[in-house]
Amino acid sequence: MWKRLVLLWTLLRGDARQLWFALRHPAAPGWLKLGTALVALYVVSPIDLIPDFIPFFGQLDDIVLVPLAIRFLLKHLPPEIAAATAAQRR
């Protein structure tokens, strides 16, 4: 499980940092916090779309779905929060 988290963090470092800054923003909407909690729950949950014991495909769903979910959350940020977090990301 830790290897999966390290790999996801490496792939998502930029988006994850922007999401972190967005969550810490004073005007962060509640849906963003809920969505982030659900993504984190999916990452650590033993229940997956494709079970992890299936070679290659077991981890592939995590590597594909988690970045898509984070990108979806970031694309739907209010413009003022997106601008503030993009400036902090650099």
C-alpha positions in Angstrom: 0.0 0.0 0.0 2.8 2.4 0.8 4.4 1.9 -2.6 1.1 2.8 -4.2 0.9 6.0 -2.2 4.5 7.0 -3.0 3.8 6.4 -6.7 0.6 8.4 -6.7 2.3 11.2 -4.9 5.1 11.3 -7.4 2.7 11.4 -10.3 0.5 14.0 -8.8 2.9 16.2 -7.0 1.8 19.4 -8.7 -1.9 18.7 -8.7 -1.8 17.4 -5.1 0.0 20.6 -4.0 -2.5 22.7 -5.7 -5.3 20.7 -4.1 -3.7 21.1 -0.7 -3.4 24.9 -1.1 -7.1 25.0 -2.2 -8.2 23.0 0.9 -6.3 25.4 3.1 -7.8 28.5 1.4 -10.2 30.3 3.7 -13.0 30.3 1.1 -12.6 26.6 0.2 -16.1 25.2 -0.6 -17.4 22.2 1.4 -17.8 20.1 -1.7 -14.0 20.3 -2.2 -13.3 19.0 1.3 -15.8 16.2 0.8 -14.5 15.3 -2.6 -10.9 15.2 -1.3 -11.9 13.0 1.6 -13.6 10.6 -0.8 -10.5 10.4 -3.0 -8.3 9.8 0.0 -10.7 7.1 1.3 -10.6 5.4 -2.1 -6.8 5.4 -2.1 -6.6 3.7 1.3 -9.7 1.5 1.0 -9.1 -2.2 0.4 -12.2 -2.2 -1.9 -11.3 -1.1 -5.4 -12.9 -1.0 -8.8 -10.5 -3.7 -9.9 -9.0 -5.8 -7.0 -5.3 -5.2 -6.2 -4.5 -8.9 -6.4 -4.9 -8.9 -10.2 -1.4 -8.2 -11.5 -0.9 -4.8 -13.2 -4.6 -4.0 -13.6 -5.1 -3.9 -9.8 -3.0 -0.9 -9.4 -3.8 0.6 -12.8 -7.3 1.7 -11.7 -5.7 3.7 -8.8 -3.1 5.3 -11.0 -5.8 6.4 -13.5 -8.8 7.2 -11.3 -7.2 9.1 -8.5 -5.4 11.7 -10.8 -8.6 12.1 -12.8 -10.6 12.7 -9.6 -8.1 15.3 -8.4 -8.0 17.0 -11.8 -11.8 17.1 -11.8 -11.9 18.7 -8.4 -9.3 21.3 -9.4 -11.1 22.2 -12.7 -14.3 23.0 -10.7 -12.6 25.3 -8.2 -14.0 28.8 -8.0 -11.9 31.1 -10.2 -10.5 33.2 -7.2 -9.4 30.1 -5.4 -7.9 28.5 -8.6 -5.9 31.7 -9.2 -4.6 31.9 -5.6 -3.6 28.2 -5.5 -1.9 28.3 -8.9 0.2 31.2 -7.8 1.3 29.3 -4.6 2.0 26.2 -6.6 4.9 27.8 -8.4 
